[in-house]
Amino acid sequence: MHPLHEYLGKQLGERLARDRVVVWYDTPREFQPFITELRGDTDVPSTPIPPVRSITVQDMPVRLVEFSGSFFGVRAAVESLVSMDAPAPLLIYVPGVKYDEKNSILLELEMAGHRFERELHKVARNVLRQHHEDADIDRLLPAQLGYEDIARLVSQGGQAAPVSLLRTLFLDAGASPEQLLAAWLAGGTQDSHVEAKGAVPELRELLQTRLGLELPPDASLARLRAVTLRFILAGEFRADLTGTVVPSSVESVSRPRTDEHLTALRRVAAAMRAHHADAYTSLADSVERELGLAGLDISRRGTWFH
């Protein structure tokens, strides 16, 4: 299981072992995926009296009851479970409801046990602090991320590559930054997710540091993709020319400023051909037409756009 689950499980397990009964109020429903992980399914019947589930928290058998609209139903479900001097560990999960200190129908259970409340991003910060400084966490943890996003983010901790928001969106991209850029270039349908999850700053930084690409400051992701594709494909084309005058349309495209940028450019193009062949062919055709290169008799050392 991932580090976010393990961290929450440890906190919850300690409370259950000590207090036996834990009532967890999750007003914004941030931790429902964690509860789903505990019970191992997504089937939550909506009944007046919720079912009692058997789960395991930190290798400890625990009973789980989930609020589904009726606090009196919850009380009826757990009454027999708590009517003994030493009840078995019991977790009552209450999503979507704000705790009412004066009128809580579960007050006796909360006082006998423990009322549990957490904020997802505070929990995530504590997990990330095990390997990252606060300044890095501010960049890695925009407010838009939910439980599943954060779970994918913190699961990168054991990888050689730096932790990346983009990698939570392009799960099969590969480990290198160039493979990640290739996946973004080939996957235009993901742009809305890149924006929604706050990953645009990381993308712009990656384009600037790996490729040395000068980017329009307020360009949309579609515009950034078009600029990047021309830069990569024209740059590879120009670098492979032998004994031929470079077409003016290619000369108008900015070129890599260092050998390192050129190497990264070639790796992005190679990753697109290797892992996103269909998208690469379509995109290369478009850039080829845009630069007016189709049909030219030009000698190159490497491969044509395709």
C-alpha positions in Angstrom: 0.0 0.0 0.0 1.2 3.6 -0.6 2.8 5.9 2.0 -0.3 8.1 2.5 -2.4 5.0 3.4 0.3 3.7 5.7 0.6 7.1 7.5 -3.1 7.4 8.1 -3.4 3.7 9.0 -0.7 4.2 11.7 -2.5 7.2 13.2 -5.9 5.6 13.1 -4.5 2.3 14.5 -2.9 4.0 17.5 -6.2 5.7 18.3 -8.3 2.5 17.9 -5.8 0.5 20.1 -6.0 3.1 22.8 -9.6 4.3 22.8 -11.3 1.3 21.2 -14.1 3.5 19.6 -13.2 6.2 17.0 -15.7 8.5 15.4 -14.2 10.0 12.3 -15.8 13.2 10.9 -14.8 13.9 7.3 -16.9 16.9 6.4 -15.4 17.5 2.8 -15.3 13.7 2.2 -11.6 13.9 1.5 -10.8 10.5 2.9 -13.5 8.4 1.4 -10.9 6.7 -0.9 -8.9 5.7 2.2 -12.0 4.1 3.7 -12.6 2.3 0.3 -9.1 1.0 0.5 -9.7 -0.3 4.0 -12.9 -2.2 3.1 -11.6 -3.3 -0.3 -14.7 -2.4 -2.4 -16.9 0.6 -3.4 -20.3 -0.9 -2.6 -21.9 1.2 0.2 -25.5 0.2 0.6 -27.7 3.2 1.7 -29.9 1.6 4.4 -31.4 3.2 7.6 -29.2 0.9 9.7 -25.7 0.7 8.0 -24.0 -2.7 7.9 -21.1 -3.6 10.2 -18.0 -4.4 8.1 -14.9 -6.2 9.2 -11.6 -4.5 8.2 -8.0 -4.5 9.3 -6.0 -1.5 10.5 -2.3 -2.0 11.3 -2.9 -5.8 11.5 -5.7 -5.2 14.0 -9.2 -6.5 13.4 -11.6 -3.6 13.4 -15.4 -3.2 12.9 -16.4 -0.4 10.5 -19.7 1.4 10.4 -20.3 4.2 7.8 -22.8 6.9 8.3 -25.3 7.0 5.4 -27.8 9.6 6.4 -29.1 8.6 9.8 -27.2 9.0 13.1 -29.9 7.0 14.9 -29.2 4.3 12.3 -25.5 4.4 13.3 -26.4 4.1 17.0 -28.6 1.1 16.3 -25.9 -0.6 14.3 -23.2 -0.2 17.0 -25.3 -0.6 20.1 -24.6 -4.3 20.6 -20.9 -3.7 19.7 -20.3 -1.1 22.5 -22.5 -2.6 25.3 -19.5 -4.3 26.9 -16.7 -3.2 29.2 -14.0 -3.8 26.6 -15.5 -3.5 23.1 -13.6 -4.7 20.0 -12.0 -1.8 18.1 -14.8 0.1 16.2 -14.5 2.8 13.6 -17.5 5.0 12.8 -16.9 7.0 9.7 -19.1 10.1 9.1 -18.5 11.7 5.7 -20.1 15.0 4.5 -21.3 16.1 7.9 -19.9 18.9 10.1 -19.4 18.0 13.7 -22.1 19.6 16.0 -20.5 19.9 19.4 -23.8 20.8 21.1 -26.2 18.4 19.4 -24.1 15.4 18.4 -26.2 12.2 18.6 -23.0 10.2 18.8 -21.7 12.3 21.8 -21.6 9.4 24.2 -19.6 7.3 21.8 -17.2 10.3 21.1 -16.7 10.9 24.8 -16.2 7.2 25.6 -13.8 6.9 22.7 -12.2 9.5 20.4 -13.4 12.0 17.9 -11.0 11.8 14.9 -10.6 14.7 12.4 -7.9 15.3 9.8 -7.2 17.7 6.9 -5.9 15.9 3.8 -3.3 18.5 2.8 -1.9 18.7 6.4 -1.6 14.9 6.4 0.1 15.0 3.0 2.6 17.6 4.2 3.5 15.4 7.1 4.1 12.5 4.7 6.1 14.5 2.2 8.3 16.1 5.0 9.9 12.7 5.5 11.8 13.3 2.3 11.3 16.9 1.2 11.8 20.5 2.5 8.8 22.8 3.0 9.7 24.9 0.0 9.5 21.9 -2.3 6.3 20.8 -0.7 4.6 24.1 -1.5 5.4 23.5 -5.2 4.4 19.8 -5.1 1.1 20.2 -3.2 -1.3 22.6 -4.9 -4.8 22.9 -3.3 -6.4 21.1 -6.3 -5.0 17.7 -5.4 -7.3 15.0 -4.0 -6.5 11.8 -2.1 -5.8 9.7 -5.2 -3.5 12.4 -6.7 -1.6 12.7 -3.4 -1.3 9.0 -3.1 0.3 8.8 -6.5 2.6 11.7 -5.7 3.9 10.4 -2.4 4.4 6.9 -3.9 7.1 8.4 -6.1 9.4 8.8 -3.1 11.4 5.6 -3.8 12.1 6.5 -7.4 15.3 7.9 -8.8 13.5 10.6 -10.6 12.4 13.7 -8.7 8.8 13.7 -7.4 6.6 15.2 -10.0 3.0 16.4 -10.3 3.1 15.6 -14.0 4.0 12.0 -13.3 0.7 11.6 -11.4 -1.1 12.4 -14.6 1.1 10.5 -17.1 1.4 7.3 -15.1 3.0 5.3 -18.0 5.3 8.0 -19.3 8.6 6.5 -18.0 11.1 7.7 -15.5 13.0 10.4 -17.4 12.0 14.0 -17.9 12.2 13.6 -21.6 9.8 10.7 -21.6 7.5 12.8 -19.5 7.6 15.6 -22.0 7.0 13.2 -24.8 3.9 11.9 -23.1 2.6 15.4 -22.7 3.3 16.3 -26.3 1.4 13.2 -27.5 -1.5 13.5 -25.1 -3.4 16.8 -25.7 -6.5 15.4 -24.1 -4.7 15.7 -20.7 -4.3 19.4 -20.9 -7.4 20.1 -18.8 -6.1 17.8 -16.1 -2.7 19.4 -16.2 -4.3 22.8 -15.5 -6.8 21.5 -13.0 -4.1 19.8 -10.9 -1.9 22.9 -10.9 0.9 21.2 -12.9 1.4 23.9 -15.5 4.3 25.6 -13.6 6.2 22.3 -13.4 5.7 21.8 -17.1 7.0 25.2 -18.0 10.0 24.7 -15.7 10.7 21.4 -17.3 10.6 22.8 -20.8 12.9 25.6 -19.8 15.5 23.6 -17.9 15.6 20.5 -20.1 15.3 22.1 -23.5 16.2 25.7 -22.8 13.0 26.7 -24.6 11.9 30.3 -24.4 8.2 30.3 -23.7 5.5 32.9 -24.2 4.6 33.9 -20.6 0.8 33.7 -21.0 0.5 31.0 -23.6 -2.2 28.3 -23.4 -1.1 24.6 -23.2 -2.1 24.1 -26.8 0.1 27.0 -27.8 3.0 25.7 -25.7 2.6 22.3 -27.3 2.8 23.8 -30.8 5.9 25.9 -29.9 7.6 22.8 -28.4 6.8 20.5 -31.3 8.3 23.0 -33.8 11.3 23.4 -31.6 11.9 19.7 -31.2 11.2 18.6 -34.8 12.8 21.5 -36.5 15.8 21.2 -34.2 16.3 17.6 -34.9 15.9 18.2 -38.6 18.4 21.0 -38.6 21.0 19.0 -36.6 20.8 16.1 -39.1 21.2 18.1 -42.3 24.4 17.3 -44.3 25.8 19.7 -46.9 22.4 21.4 -47.5 21.3 25.0 -47.0 18.8 25.1 -44.1 15.3 26.1 -45.3 14.3 29.5 -44.1 11.2 28.2 -42.4 13.4 26.0 -40.2 15.9 28.8 -39.6 13.0 30.9 -38.2 12.5 28.4 -35.4 14.6 28.9 -32.3 17.5 26.4 -31.9 18.9 24.6 -28.8 21.4 26.9 -27.0 23.7 24.1 -25.6 24.7 20.5 -26.5 22.8 19.4 -23.4 19.6 21.0 -24.7 20.1 19.3 -28.1 20.7 15.9 -26.5 17.4 16.3 -24.5 15.6 17.4 -27.6 16.7 14.3 -29.4 15.6 12.1 -26.5 12.1 13.7 -26.5 11.8 13.0 -30.2 13.0 9.4 -29.8 10.6 8.8 -26.9 7.7 10.1 -29.0 8.6 7.8 -31.9 9.2 4.8 -29.6 6.2 5.1 -27.2 3.6 7.4 -29.0 4.1 6.4 -32.7 0.6 7.2 -33.9 0.5 10.6 -32.3 4.1 11.4 -33.4 3.2 10.6 -37.0 0.2 12.9 -37.0 2.0 15.7 -35.2 5.1 15.4 -37.4 3.0 15.6 -40.5 1.4 18.8 -39.2 4.7 20.5 -38.4 6.2 19.3 -41.8 3.3 21.0 -43.6 3.6 24.1 -41.5 7.3 24.5 -42.3 6.8 23.7 -45.9 9.2 20.7 -45.9 7.1 18.1 -47.7 8.7 17.1 -51.0 12.0 18.8 -50.5 15.1 16.8 -51.7 17.2 17.2 -48.6 20.0 14.9 -47.4 20.0 14.1 -43.7 22.1 11.9 -41.5 19.2 10.8 -39.3 15.5 10.0 -39.7 12.9 12.1 -41.5 10.2 13.4 -39.2 8.7 9.9 -39.4 
